[in-house]
Amino acid sequence: MVIPDEWVGTFLAGLIVLVLGQAILSYQAFCNHKEEVRKLIGENKEEARNLVEAKTDDIARSIDTWNIKNENCSIRIDTIYARLESFEGKQERANTDIWNQTDQMERRLQDGLSLLKENILVLQTTVEIVKIAGLSKSDDTYQKQQRDE
Amino acid sequence: MPLPPAQLERMEYLLGKSQHTSLTLKEQDELRRYVVAEQPGAKDATFETVVTLGLIIVGAYLLYKFIESTSAA
């Protein structure tokens, strides 16, 4: 069987038309997809920008909050330092008072001790004299009674 | 002075004797009794302290008598 040349030409032409049609359709689909991608990227960019702005706002607020907290901490630290200095001053004054009182008490005790020593010396001397007198009198009485016996 | 003259003289004798010889236990008790009559705090004191207190009592009594005789004269 012999295929006529017209059929072959027609078949090839149809084939070329089909290939070209398919190429045009593919290109059109590619262009559509490209457009969609562009739109999607554009939307995403907007969302990302909004998100970044929101995050930036959050970070700025956090920084402000931290600054306020830091300031409060600084104020508290200053207050604590002031109280500490005040307490140290009071403690120093109390120490000075205590040492002054201790010195006064020591002086009084030393005065009292000196007086006591003098009184003891007087008392010891008196006792010794009285004791000697008693010793002499007792000895006399004993000797006298010995002689009488 | 709570001690009567006779007991005071006896105490003087015992004190004089203690300077020459050691006292018997009975004499020591007697001397302690006389001293405690004058000074109740000497009840539990050692015998040496009792003798010392006795000598002071006798000496004080002697001084008392001396001052009394001087003021009477």
Backbone of each chain as ProteinMPNN parsed JSONL, in Angstrom:
{"seq_chain_A": "MVIPDEWVGTFLAGLIVLVLGQAILSYQAFCNHKEEVRKLIGENKEEARNLVEAKTDDIARSIDTWNIKNENCSIRIDTIYARLESFEGKQERANTDIWNQTDQMERRLQDGLSLLKENILVLQTTVEIVKIAGLSKSDDTYQKQQRDE", "coords_chain_A": {"N_chain_A": [[0.843, -1.192, 0.0], [0.533, 2.149, -0.842], [1.3, 5.238, 0.57], [-0.239, 8.261, 0.077], [1.358, 11.288, -0.965], [0.061, 13.635, -0.268], [-1.246, 12.983, 2.065], [0.781, 12.583, 3.784], [1.908, 15.086, 3.868], [-0.218, 16.514, 4.911], [-0.439, 15.265, 7.424], [2.048, 15.925, 8.574], [1.829, 18.701, 8.623], [-0.358, 18.968, 10.323], [0.775, 17.874, 12.587], [2.804, 19.707, 13.131], [1.239, 21.944, 13.62], [-0.069, 21.106, 15.969], [2.112, 20.837, 17.708], [3.001, 23.463, 17.805], [0.724, 24.654, 18.867], [0.654, 23.424, 21.365], [3.016, 24.425, 22.402], [2.391, 27.135, 22.537], [0.293, 27.084, 24.385], [1.654, 26.111, 26.631], [3.461, 28.194, 27.103], [1.673, 30.189, 27.681], [0.582, 29.189, 30.029], [2.866, 29.228, 31.558], [3.313, 31.959, 31.705], [1.037, 32.762, 33.144], [1.432, 31.415, 35.551], [3.768, 32.631, 36.348], [2.854, 35.175, 36.852], [1.147, 34.716, 38.965], [2.939, 33.872, 40.848], [4.424, 36.191, 41.18], [2.431, 37.85, 42.268], [1.956, 36.482, 44.602], [4.419, 36.658, 45.844], [4.517, 39.405, 46.17], [2.352, 39.779, 47.954], [3.303, 38.308, 50.09], [5.563, 39.778, 50.712], [4.385, 42.095, 51.656], [3.075, 41.113, 53.917], [5.278, 40.208, 55.299], [6.604, 42.601, 55.718], [4.739, 43.917, 57.314], [4.803, 42.187, 59.463], [7.45, 42.441, 60.301], [7.424, 45.108, 61.01], [5.604, 45.028, 63.097], [7.025, 43.381, 64.854], [9.224, 45.018, 65.254], [8.008, 47.152, 66.541], [7.187, 45.82, 68.855], [9.696, 45.136, 69.904], [10.711, 47.705, 70.337], [8.919, 48.6, 72.256], [9.517, 46.776, 74.254], [12.142, 47.499, 74.768], [11.703, 50.072, 75.758], [10.239, 49.409, 78.048], [12.178, 47.946, 79.417], [14.043, 49.965, 79.774], [12.633, 51.636, 81.514], [12.355, 49.914, 83.682], [15.031, 49.565, 84.306], [15.672, 52.137, 85.052], [14.093, 52.381, 87.32], [15.341, 50.439, 88.879], [17.83, 51.66, 89.189], [17.097, 53.882, 90.687], [16.21, 52.608, 92.976], [18.588, 51.397, 93.796], [20.096, 53.68, 94.332], [18.597, 54.657, 96.475], [19.006, 52.593, 98.304], [21.77, 52.833, 98.679], [21.834, 55.339, 99.871], [20.437, 54.807, 102.234], [22.166, 52.949, 103.326], [24.457, 54.488, 103.741], [23.425, 56.252, 105.599], [22.854, 54.457, 107.66], [25.439, 53.564, 108.193], [26.539, 55.895, 109.174], [25.001, 56.215, 111.482], [25.765, 53.948, 112.843], [28.446, 54.46, 113.243], [28.283, 56.669, 114.923], [27.015, 55.45, 117.072], [28.988, 53.639, 117.819], [30.992, 55.396, 118.626], [29.675, 56.604, 120.787], [29.356, 54.384, 122.463], [32.032, 53.722, 123.001], [32.815, 56.047, 124.299], [31.169, 55.942, 126.546], [32.144, 53.586, 127.632], [34.756, 54.356, 128.239], [34.201, 56.282, 130.167], [32.991, 54.68, 132.124], [35.146, 53.025, 132.733], [36.926, 54.861, 133.809], [35.451, 55.627, 136.064], [35.319, 53.176, 137.401], [38.033, 52.763, 137.878], [38.554, 54.912, 139.581], [36.854, 54.185, 141.695], [38.072, 51.796, 142.374], [40.6, 52.658, 143.22], [39.842, 54.128, 145.472], [38.719, 52.079, 146.963], [40.971, 50.485, 147.384], [42.466, 52.2, 149.006], [40.751, 52.348, 151.224], [40.788, 49.676, 152.001], [43.452, 49.45, 152.708], [43.561, 51.19, 154.902], [41.773, 49.851, 156.561], [43.094, 47.388, 156.847], [45.395, 48.21, 158.207], [44.262, 49.203, 160.572], [43.065, 46.861, 161.54], [45.359, 45.324, 161.946], [46.616, 46.75, 163.974], [44.674, 46.607, 166.0], [44.602, 43.88, 166.256], [47.195, 43.338, 167.155], [47.062, 44.599, 169.633], [45.078, 42.992, 170.797], [46.43, 40.582, 170.775], [48.544, 41.105, 172.484], [47.17, 41.637, 174.866], [45.823, 39.175, 175.255], [47.969, 37.473, 175.523], [49.115, 38.484, 177.841], [47.041, 37.931, 179.686], [47.021, 35.133, 179.549], [49.64, 34.53, 180.451], [49.509, 35.599, 183.007], [47.543, 34.018, 184.231], [48.842, 31.585, 184.091], [50.963, 32.053, 185.766], [49.531, 32.413, 188.158], [48.478, 29.893, 188.514]], "CA_chain_A": [[0.0, 0.0, 0.0], [1.355, 3.375, -0.975], [0.647, 6.392, 1.211], [-0.106, 9.415, -0.821], [2.168, 12.417, -0.464], [-0.805, 14.662, 0.326], [-1.557, 12.606, 3.451], [1.986, 12.809, 4.6], [2.028, 16.553, 4.071], [-1.268, 16.94, 5.855], [-0.094, 14.762, 8.753], [3.152, 16.731, 9.118], [1.323, 20.047, 8.943], [-1.168, 18.846, 11.583], [1.679, 17.664, 13.717], [3.466, 21.001, 13.441], [0.231, 22.826, 14.269], [-0.266, 20.613, 17.345], [3.311, 21.184, 18.523], [3.0, 24.908, 18.042], [-0.376, 24.956, 19.835], [1.069, 22.989, 22.712], [4.047, 25.371, 22.878], [1.717, 28.404, 22.917], [-0.432, 26.849, 25.652], [2.641, 26.007, 27.719], [3.993, 29.533, 27.372], [0.622, 30.947, 28.373], [0.512, 28.678, 31.42], [4.047, 29.726, 32.255], [3.108, 33.387, 32.03], [0.056, 32.841, 34.23], [2.07, 30.974, 36.806], [4.733, 33.659, 36.734], [2.088, 36.304, 37.402], [0.67, 34.303, 40.289], [4.102, 33.883, 41.767], [4.722, 37.597, 41.477], [1.411, 38.343, 43.213], [2.183, 35.821, 45.902], [5.613, 37.267, 46.468], [4.132, 40.758, 46.594], [1.554, 39.657, 49.182], [4.199, 37.857, 51.174], [6.411, 40.91, 51.094], [3.563, 42.998, 52.487], [2.894, 40.463, 55.225], [6.574, 40.199, 55.992], [6.879, 43.969, 56.162], [3.881, 44.165, 58.481], [5.316, 41.385, 60.585], [8.693, 43.07, 60.783], [7.062, 46.351, 61.703], [5.022, 44.648, 64.39], [8.122, 42.92, 65.713], [10.029, 46.19, 65.604], [7.245, 47.871, 67.569], [7.295, 45.033, 70.095], [11.062, 45.283, 70.449], [10.845, 49.074, 70.838], [8.179, 48.658, 73.525], [10.294, 46.023, 75.247], [13.302, 48.331, 75.152], [11.192, 51.129, 76.637], [9.921, 48.793, 79.343], [13.441, 47.642, 80.103], [14.647, 51.229, 80.216], [11.903, 52.086, 82.71], [12.738, 49.034, 84.787], [16.418, 49.877, 84.637], [15.668, 53.404, 85.774], [13.574, 52.076, 88.66], [16.397, 49.749, 89.62], [18.85, 52.658, 89.536], [16.546, 54.686, 91.783], [16.235, 51.768, 94.186], [19.991, 51.247, 94.225], [20.467, 54.957, 94.958], [17.934, 54.701, 97.789], [19.7, 51.641, 99.19], [23.056, 53.436, 99.029], [21.58, 56.43, 100.818], [20.11, 54.196, 103.525], [23.392, 52.323, 103.837], [25.313, 55.557, 104.253], [22.789, 56.731, 106.827], [23.065, 53.423, 108.677], [26.855, 53.582, 108.579], [26.719, 57.078, 110.021], [24.414, 55.922, 112.792], [26.6, 52.934, 113.499], [29.682, 55.118, 113.674], [27.947, 57.483, 116.1], [26.759, 54.52, 118.18], [30.294, 53.133, 118.261], [31.657, 56.467, 119.371], [28.981, 56.741, 122.081], [29.67, 53.216, 123.303], [33.411, 53.828, 123.501], [32.861, 57.13, 125.288], [30.577, 55.428, 127.791], [33.075, 52.597, 128.186], [35.861, 55.1, 128.851], [33.696, 56.882, 131.415], [32.822, 53.604, 133.124], [36.478, 52.574, 133.14], [37.472, 55.88, 134.717], [34.725, 55.522, 137.344], [35.751, 51.941, 138.068], [39.398, 52.967, 138.375], [38.439, 55.786, 140.758], [36.289, 53.362, 142.769], [39.086, 50.811, 142.774], [41.624, 53.365, 143.999], [39.237, 54.425, 146.777], [38.589, 50.807, 147.675], [42.31, 50.088, 147.817], [42.823, 53.048, 150.148], [39.94, 51.913, 152.37], [41.299, 48.369, 152.443], [44.735, 49.694, 153.391], [43.232, 51.745, 156.223], [41.16, 48.77, 157.341], [44.144, 46.419, 157.174], [46.251, 48.809, 159.241], [43.473, 49.221, 161.82], [42.923, 45.478, 162.007], [46.658, 44.876, 162.434], [46.852, 47.408, 165.267], [43.738, 46.017, 166.966], [45.023, 42.501, 166.449], [48.391, 43.367, 168.011], [46.583, 44.916, 170.981], [44.409, 41.781, 171.28], [47.474, 39.568, 170.986], [49.275, 41.488, 173.701], [46.272, 41.47, 176.021], [45.591, 37.74, 175.427], [49.213, 36.884, 176.039], [49.218, 38.905, 179.249], [46.058, 37.172, 180.469], [47.49, 33.738, 179.612], [50.837, 34.493, 181.314], [49.076, 35.885, 184.371], [46.86, 32.825, 184.763], [49.87, 30.546, 184.234], [51.694, 32.368, 187.004], [48.634, 32.187, 189.29], [48.364, 28.451, 188.737]], "C_chain_A": [[0.874, 1.237, 0.0], [0.59, 4.555, -0.348], [0.846, 7.593, 0.32], [0.664, 10.542, -0.141], [1.31, 13.482, 0.21], [-1.095, 14.348, 1.797], [-0.387, 12.878, 4.35], [2.143, 14.283, 4.887], [1.011, 17.036, 5.073], [-0.929, 16.515, 7.283], [1.004, 15.61, 9.396], [2.689, 18.132, 9.501], [0.513, 20.02, 10.232], [-0.274, 18.703, 12.795], [2.374, 18.96, 14.162], [2.496, 21.936, 14.146], [0.021, 22.407, 15.722], [0.898, 21.013, 18.252], [3.319, 22.666, 18.854], [1.919, 25.299, 19.067], [0.027, 24.593, 21.262], [2.111, 23.964, 23.303], [3.413, 26.677, 23.336], [0.993, 28.233, 24.255], [0.534, 26.794, 26.856], [3.186, 27.381, 28.114], [2.978, 30.37, 28.145], [0.511, 30.511, 29.84], [1.697, 29.178, 32.251], [3.878, 31.185, 32.669], [2.124, 33.558, 33.179], [0.684, 32.486, 35.579], [3.049, 32.029, 37.332], [4.028, 34.837, 37.425], [1.609, 35.975, 38.836], [1.795, 34.35, 41.326], [4.455, 35.297, 42.176], [3.748, 38.164, 42.506], [1.661, 37.792, 44.607], [3.367, 36.433, 46.65], [5.29, 38.661, 46.987], [3.336, 40.717, 47.885], [2.431, 39.268, 50.372], [5.099, 38.984, 51.668], [5.666, 41.863, 52.013], [3.392, 42.425, 53.897], [4.171, 40.496, 56.032], [6.894, 41.585, 56.525], [6.055, 44.292, 57.411], [4.395, 43.439, 59.713], [6.569, 42.008, 61.195], [8.38, 44.344, 61.544], [6.488, 46.046, 63.087], [6.108, 44.204, 65.365], [8.975, 44.09, 66.189], [9.337, 47.002, 66.698], [7.352, 47.154, 68.914], [8.66, 45.229, 70.748], [11.255, 46.675, 71.046], [10.129, 49.216, 72.18], [8.95, 47.937, 74.643], [11.49, 46.839, 75.742], [12.861, 49.444, 76.09], [10.906, 50.583, 78.033], [11.201, 48.501, 80.138], [14.131, 48.902, 80.602], [13.993, 51.729, 81.49], [12.307, 51.243, 83.928], [14.156, 49.341, 85.266], [16.502, 51.161, 85.459], [15.173, 53.189, 87.219], [14.631, 51.387, 89.518], [17.471, 50.727, 90.073], [18.387, 53.5, 90.73], [16.6, 53.892, 93.086], [17.649, 51.606, 94.727], [20.466, 52.533, 94.914], [19.878, 55.059, 96.358], [18.661, 53.804, 98.788], [21.049, 52.219, 99.631], [22.881, 54.528, 100.081], [21.283, 55.873, 102.205], [21.346, 53.591, 104.174], [24.317, 53.377, 104.445], [24.764, 56.091, 105.567], [23.032, 55.748, 107.976], [24.51, 53.409, 109.167], [27.156, 54.765, 109.5], [26.208, 56.827, 111.433], [25.287, 54.945, 113.569], [27.881, 53.563, 114.04], [29.442, 55.947, 114.939], [27.733, 56.588, 117.318], [28.066, 53.958, 118.732], [31.017, 54.166, 119.114], [31.031, 56.62, 120.755], [29.364, 55.6, 123.018], [31.079, 53.321, 123.874], [33.546, 54.944, 124.528], [32.315, 56.65, 126.631], [31.503, 54.421, 128.468], [34.241, 53.293, 128.89], [35.42, 55.716, 130.183], [33.569, 55.831, 132.513], [34.169, 53.124, 133.643], [37.095, 53.566, 134.123], [36.812, 55.788, 136.085], [35.186, 54.3, 138.126], [37.154, 52.101, 138.659], [39.395, 53.861, 139.617], [37.935, 54.982, 141.956], [37.301, 52.366, 143.306], [40.17, 51.462, 143.625], [41.109, 53.65, 145.403], [39.134, 53.159, 147.627], [39.936, 50.329, 148.207], [42.745, 50.89, 149.032], [42.068, 52.609, 151.398], [40.436, 50.582, 152.912], [42.597, 48.542, 153.207], [44.497, 50.227, 154.802], [42.688, 50.64, 157.131], [42.2, 47.734, 157.764], [45.031, 46.941, 158.299], [45.539, 48.8, 160.59], [43.371, 47.818, 162.412], [44.235, 44.983, 162.596], [46.932, 45.454, 163.828], [45.978, 46.766, 166.347], [44.146, 44.585, 167.286], [46.246, 42.427, 167.37], [47.994, 43.651, 169.458], [45.925, 43.681, 171.604], [45.411, 40.69, 171.601], [48.22, 39.838, 172.289], [48.432, 41.225, 174.944], [46.046, 39.981, 176.302], [46.821, 37.069, 176.039], [49.4, 37.235, 177.515], [48.284, 38.069, 180.117], [46.521, 35.733, 180.655], [48.666, 33.624, 180.572], [50.441, 34.676, 182.767], [48.434, 34.652, 185.001], [47.841, 31.675, 184.958], [50.652, 30.756, 185.537], [50.833, 32.059, 188.236], [48.503, 30.693, 189.601], [49.666, 27.901, 189.279]], "O_chain_A": [[1.837, 1.339, 0.76], [-0.565, 4.829, -0.673], [1.953, 7.893, -0.127], [0.621, 10.716, 1.077], [1.758, 14.153, 1.14], [-1.182, 15.233, 2.648], [-0.52, 13.327, 5.488], [2.469, 14.683, 6.005], [1.304, 17.841, 5.957], [-1.101, 17.283, 8.23], [0.93, 15.971, 10.571], [3.081, 18.681, 10.531], [0.647, 20.882, 11.102], [-0.499, 19.293, 13.853], [2.51, 19.262, 15.348], [2.842, 22.62, 15.11], [-0.058, 23.258, 16.608], [0.711, 21.458, 19.384], [3.592, 23.082, 19.98], [2.131, 26.111, 19.968], [-0.218, 25.332, 22.216], [2.102, 24.28, 24.492], [3.803, 27.261, 24.347], [1.06, 29.093, 25.133], [0.267, 27.344, 27.925], [3.349, 27.687, 29.295], [3.298, 31.114, 29.071], [0.368, 31.329, 30.749], [1.577, 29.499, 33.433], [4.228, 31.597, 33.775], [2.33, 34.379, 34.072], [0.488, 33.166, 36.587], [3.156, 32.287, 38.531], [4.51, 35.401, 38.407], [1.654, 36.798, 39.75], [1.634, 34.787, 42.466], [4.744, 35.577, 43.34], [4.133, 38.841, 43.458], [1.595, 38.493, 45.618], [3.337, 36.682, 47.855], [5.714, 39.056, 48.073], [3.586, 41.498, 48.803], [2.321, 39.807, 51.473], [5.36, 39.124, 52.862], [6.207, 42.37, 52.996], [3.537, 43.117, 54.905], [4.182, 40.759, 57.234], [7.393, 41.732, 57.641], [6.549, 44.838, 58.397], [4.424, 43.971, 60.822], [6.725, 42.09, 62.413], [8.98, 44.632, 62.579], [6.818, 46.686, 64.086], [6.116, 44.591, 66.534], [9.39, 44.155, 67.346], [9.97, 47.474, 67.643], [7.573, 47.771, 69.956], [8.773, 45.454, 71.953], [11.867, 46.832, 72.102], [10.632, 49.846, 73.11], [9.029, 48.398, 75.782], [11.808, 46.873, 76.931], [13.528, 49.738, 77.082], [11.264, 51.182, 79.047], [11.295, 48.764, 81.337], [14.72, 48.926, 81.682], [14.662, 52.181, 82.419], [12.56, 51.755, 85.019], [14.436, 49.371, 86.465], [17.274, 51.27, 86.412], [15.731, 53.717, 88.181], [14.803, 51.693, 90.698], [17.966, 50.641, 91.197], [19.155, 53.791, 91.647], [16.972, 54.406, 94.141], [17.885, 51.666, 95.934], [21.145, 52.486, 95.939], [20.546, 55.483, 97.301], [18.902, 54.178, 99.936], [21.427, 52.114, 100.798], [23.651, 54.635, 101.036], [21.785, 56.369, 103.213], [21.555, 53.696, 105.382], [24.883, 53.181, 105.52], [25.506, 56.348, 106.515], [23.366, 56.138, 109.095], [24.785, 53.265, 110.358], [27.914, 54.654, 110.463], [26.853, 57.161, 112.427], [25.514, 55.093, 114.77], [28.336, 53.244, 115.138], [30.241, 55.947, 115.875], [28.18, 56.889, 118.425], [28.236, 53.818, 119.943], [31.572, 53.857, 120.168], [31.731, 56.748, 121.759], [29.656, 55.809, 124.195], [31.31, 53.053, 125.053], [34.288, 54.818, 125.503], [32.891, 56.901, 127.69], [31.636, 54.396, 129.691], [34.662, 52.891, 129.975], [36.145, 55.681, 131.178], [33.972, 56.043, 133.657], [34.325, 52.849, 134.832], [37.7, 53.182, 135.124], [37.474, 55.855, 137.121], [35.414, 54.363, 139.334], [37.435, 51.649, 139.769], [40.126, 53.613, 140.576], [38.476, 55.063, 143.059], [37.386, 52.119, 144.51], [40.607, 50.895, 144.626], [41.815, 53.452, 146.392], [39.415, 53.162, 148.825], [40.034, 49.833, 149.329], [43.32, 50.345, 149.974], [42.641, 52.506, 152.483], [40.499, 50.379, 154.125], [42.829, 47.88, 154.218], [45.129, 49.79, 155.765], [43.079, 50.509, 158.291], [42.188, 47.261, 158.9], [45.374, 46.207, 159.225], [46.121, 48.441, 161.614], [43.563, 47.613, 163.61], [44.239, 44.302, 163.621], [47.407, 44.761, 164.727], [46.442, 46.428, 167.436], [44.051, 44.135, 168.428], [46.324, 41.567, 168.247], [48.512, 43.034, 170.389], [46.165, 43.355, 172.766], [45.258, 39.962, 172.582], [48.486, 38.933, 173.08], [48.907, 40.67, 175.934], [46.074, 39.563, 177.46], [46.725, 36.229, 176.934], [49.79, 36.394, 178.325], [48.69, 37.559, 181.161], [46.437, 35.175, 181.749], [48.694, 32.727, 181.414], [50.963, 34.0, 183.653], [48.731, 34.287, 186.139], [47.69, 30.879, 185.885], [50.955, 29.824, 186.281], [51.324, 31.518, 189.227], [48.428, 30.28, 190.758], [49.772, 26.701, 189.532]]}, "seq_chain_B": "MPLPPAQLERMEYLLGKSQHTSLTLKEQDELRRYVVAEQPGAKDATFETVVTLGLIIVGAYLLYKFIESTSAA", "coords_chain_B": {"N_chain_B": [[28.57, 44.984, 173.944], [28.164, 41.574, 173.744], [29.427, 39.496, 175.177], [29.982, 38.452, 178.493], [32.189, 39.75, 181.1], [33.655, 37.631, 182.325], [33.616, 35.557, 180.436], [34.891, 36.861, 178.379], [37.413, 37.191, 179.434], [38.126, 34.529, 179.608], [38.21, 33.91, 176.918], [40.342, 35.498, 176.179], [42.363, 34.203, 177.528], [42.365, 31.685, 176.236], [43.076, 32.496, 173.671], [45.607, 33.545, 174.155], [46.863, 31.246, 174.989], [46.773, 29.774, 172.652], [48.777, 30.94, 171.211], [51.07, 29.925, 172.252], [50.862, 27.157, 172.567], [49.189, 24.287, 171.11], [45.632, 24.195, 171.01], [43.222, 22.072, 172.673], [40.587, 20.054, 171.173], [38.209, 20.565, 172.455], [38.738, 23.007, 173.661], [39.126, 24.523, 171.393], [36.542, 24.459, 170.293], [35.224, 25.814, 172.315], [36.414, 28.356, 172.167], [35.624, 29.051, 169.555], [32.889, 29.228, 170.036], [32.702, 31.506, 171.664], [33.644, 33.46, 169.905], [31.768, 33.281, 167.832], [29.535, 34.146, 169.185], [30.003, 36.845, 169.268], [30.429, 37.42, 166.592], [28.406, 36.149, 164.385], [28.84, 35.3, 161.772], [31.145, 33.859, 161.734], [30.718, 31.223, 162.049], [31.143, 28.971, 160.355], [33.784, 29.329, 159.751], [37.4, 28.864, 159.279], [39.701, 27.578, 161.791], [41.899, 29.219, 162.104], [40.973, 31.685, 161.152], [39.035, 32.121, 163.068], [40.666, 32.51, 165.312], [42.014, 34.851, 164.533], [39.825, 36.633, 164.332], [39.028, 36.552, 166.988], [41.258, 37.738, 168.267], [41.029, 40.322, 167.192], [38.588, 41.083, 168.299], [39.204, 41.091, 171.03], [41.226, 43.048, 171.022], [39.734, 45.25, 170.14], [37.926, 45.488, 172.229], [39.699, 46.137, 174.259], [40.637, 48.634, 173.347], [38.223, 49.975, 173.484], [37.744, 49.963, 176.22], [39.929, 51.484, 176.986], [39.397, 53.947, 175.767], [37.051, 54.541, 177.066], [37.898, 54.777, 179.722], [39.594, 56.952, 179.467], [37.859, 59.0, 178.671], [36.275, 59.092, 180.94], [38.012, 59.967, 182.847]], "CA_chain_B": [[29.329, 43.739, 173.801], [27.349, 40.501, 174.333], [30.156, 38.586, 176.063], [30.235, 38.955, 179.849], [33.629, 39.889, 181.365], [34.299, 36.346, 182.624], [33.815, 34.827, 179.166], [35.891, 37.608, 177.601], [38.726, 36.857, 180.018], [38.396, 33.138, 179.212], [38.581, 33.951, 175.51], [41.701, 36.047, 176.136], [43.257, 33.132, 177.968], [42.467, 30.683, 175.165], [43.829, 33.084, 172.552], [47.011, 33.616, 174.584], [47.385, 29.873, 175.002], [46.943, 29.305, 171.255], [50.03, 31.482, 170.673], [52.199, 29.167, 172.815], [50.664, 25.72, 172.361], [47.945, 24.024, 170.374], [44.465, 23.994, 171.878], [42.487, 20.812, 172.477], [39.372, 20.247, 170.366], [37.194, 21.16, 173.332], [39.082, 24.432, 173.816], [38.865, 25.173, 170.094], [35.081, 24.652, 170.193], [34.847, 26.864, 173.27], [36.846, 29.639, 171.582], [34.738, 29.33, 168.415], [31.591, 29.633, 170.576], [32.808, 32.907, 172.105], [33.786, 34.335, 168.724], [30.494, 33.277, 167.106], [28.61, 34.991, 169.951], [30.273, 38.235, 168.856], [30.328, 37.521, 165.129], [27.756, 34.905, 163.925], [29.345, 34.91, 160.457], [32.346, 33.023, 161.887], [30.27, 29.875, 162.439], [31.782, 27.949, 159.516], [35.127, 29.777, 159.351], [38.493, 28.001, 159.738], [40.119, 27.926, 163.155], [42.817, 30.374, 161.991], [40.127, 32.883, 161.053], [38.41, 32.293, 164.385], [41.688, 33.099, 166.184], [42.216, 36.245, 164.093], [38.652, 37.414, 164.761], [39.089, 36.647, 168.46], [42.27, 38.755, 168.622], [40.469, 41.636, 166.848], [37.543, 41.379, 169.305], [39.894, 41.434, 172.29], [41.879, 44.348, 170.81], [38.703, 46.284, 170.083], [37.413, 45.654, 173.597], [40.751, 46.854, 174.986], [40.569, 50.037, 172.919], [36.966, 50.508, 174.004], [37.954, 50.215, 177.658], [40.886, 52.591, 177.092], [38.692, 55.209, 175.42], [36.072, 54.78, 178.129], [38.619, 55.268, 180.913], [40.139, 58.284, 179.133], [36.762, 59.968, 178.697], [35.786, 59.165, 182.333], [38.986, 60.792, 183.577]], "C_chain_B": [[28.593, 42.591, 174.493], [28.093, 39.622, 175.332], [30.318, 39.2, 177.443], [31.74, 38.96, 180.136], [34.329, 38.55, 181.62], [34.593, 35.558, 181.35], [34.866, 35.521, 178.296], [37.296, 37.278, 178.097], [39.136, 35.421, 179.636], [38.835, 33.087, 177.727], [39.999, 34.49, 175.357], [42.716, 34.959, 176.503], [43.469, 32.104, 176.849], [43.266, 31.215, 173.97], [45.312, 33.173, 172.885], [47.644, 32.232, 174.547], [47.659, 29.374, 173.572], [48.221, 29.851, 170.62], [51.231, 30.671, 171.137], [52.085, 27.669, 172.534], [49.355, 25.48, 171.619], [46.818, 23.71, 171.35], [43.862, 22.607, 171.631], [41.229, 21.112, 171.666], [38.275, 20.927, 171.172], [37.442, 22.661, 173.486], [38.826, 25.195, 172.51], [37.37, 25.456, 169.917], [34.627, 25.786, 171.106], [35.194, 28.248, 172.712], [35.942, 30.04, 170.408], [33.377, 29.829, 168.907], [31.604, 31.109, 170.999], [32.854, 33.861, 170.906], [32.465, 34.43, 167.955], [29.453, 34.116, 167.836], [28.788, 36.463, 169.579], [30.021, 38.427, 167.356], [29.738, 36.219, 164.57], [28.267, 34.418, 162.562], [30.535, 33.976, 160.533], [32.002, 31.565, 162.189], [30.997, 28.771, 161.653], [33.194, 28.336, 159.085], [36.18, 28.793, 159.861], [38.946, 28.455, 161.131], [41.07, 29.126, 163.14], [42.03, 31.682, 161.918], [39.459, 33.175, 162.386], [39.399, 32.958, 165.345], [41.901, 34.568, 165.823], [41.055, 37.129, 164.545], [38.65, 37.598, 166.282], [40.08, 37.712, 168.902], [41.743, 40.16, 168.335], [39.418, 42.04, 167.883], [38.186, 41.82, 170.616], [40.55, 42.799, 172.176], [40.87, 45.469, 170.805], [38.139, 46.556, 171.478], [38.404, 46.432, 174.444], [40.732, 48.341, 174.65], [39.323, 50.72, 173.482], [37.129, 50.89, 175.487], [38.886, 51.402, 177.868], [40.195, 53.931, 176.842], [37.698, 55.579, 176.529], [36.745, 55.359, 179.368], [39.154, 56.668, 180.674], [39.035, 59.343, 179.218], [36.208, 60.157, 180.107], [36.703, 60.053, 183.157], [38.855, 62.247, 183.123]], "O_chain_B": [[28.414, 42.628, 175.711], [27.477, 39.06, 176.238], [30.746, 40.348, 177.561], [32.49, 38.241, 179.475], [35.463, 38.352, 181.184], [35.664, 34.971, 181.198], [35.625, 34.872, 177.576], [38.233, 37.109, 177.316], [40.306, 35.135, 179.381], [39.717, 32.313, 177.354], [40.768, 34.013, 174.521], [43.768, 34.821, 175.879], [44.597, 31.708, 176.556], [44.03, 30.482, 173.342], [46.169, 32.92, 172.039], [48.792, 32.061, 174.136], [48.628, 28.659, 173.318], [48.703, 29.313, 169.624], [52.289, 30.71, 170.509], [53.088, 26.996, 172.294], [48.516, 26.375, 171.518], [47.02, 23.053, 172.372], [43.973, 22.046, 170.54], [40.852, 22.27, 171.492], [37.517, 21.748, 170.656], [36.516, 23.472, 173.451], [38.377, 26.341, 172.516], [36.975, 26.529, 169.459], [33.778, 26.6, 170.744], [34.393, 29.18, 172.773], [35.547, 31.199, 170.279], [32.776, 30.72, 168.306], [30.663, 31.857, 170.735], [32.206, 34.908, 170.89], [32.083, 35.503, 167.487], [28.59, 34.728, 167.206], [27.825, 37.23, 169.579], [29.482, 39.444, 166.919], [30.484, 35.276, 164.306], [28.134, 33.237, 162.242], [30.91, 33.363, 159.533], [32.875, 30.77, 162.539], [31.412, 27.763, 162.226], [33.743, 27.741, 158.158], [35.909, 27.99, 160.753], [38.622, 29.553, 161.583], [41.049, 29.95, 164.053], [42.394, 32.668, 162.559], [39.33, 34.331, 162.786], [39.028, 33.857, 166.1], [41.96, 35.426, 166.704], [41.259, 38.223, 165.07], [38.312, 38.667, 166.789], [39.789, 38.499, 169.803], [41.967, 41.082, 169.118], [39.36, 43.199, 168.294], [37.762, 42.799, 171.23], [40.459, 43.618, 173.09], [41.106, 46.525, 171.393], [37.907, 47.704, 171.855], [38.016, 47.279, 175.249], [40.802, 49.195, 175.534], [39.361, 51.878, 173.897], [36.719, 51.962, 175.931], [38.694, 52.214, 178.773], [40.372, 54.9, 177.581], [37.528, 56.747, 176.879], [36.243, 56.299, 179.984], [39.166, 57.488, 181.592], [39.239, 60.43, 179.757], [35.728, 61.238, 180.447], [36.259, 60.789, 184.038], [39.581, 63.114, 183.61]]}, "name": "protein", "num_of_chains": 2, "seq": "MVIPDEWVGTFLAGLIVLVLGQAILSYQAFCNHKEEVRKLIGENKEEARNLVEAKTDDIARSIDTWNIKNENCSIRIDTIYARLESFEGKQERANTDIWNQTDQMERRLQDGLSLLKENILVLQTTVEIVKIAGLSKSDDTYQKQQRDEMPLPPAQLERMEYLLGKSQHTSLTLKEQDELRRYVVAEQPGAKDATFETVVTLGLIIVGAYLLYKFIESTSAA"}
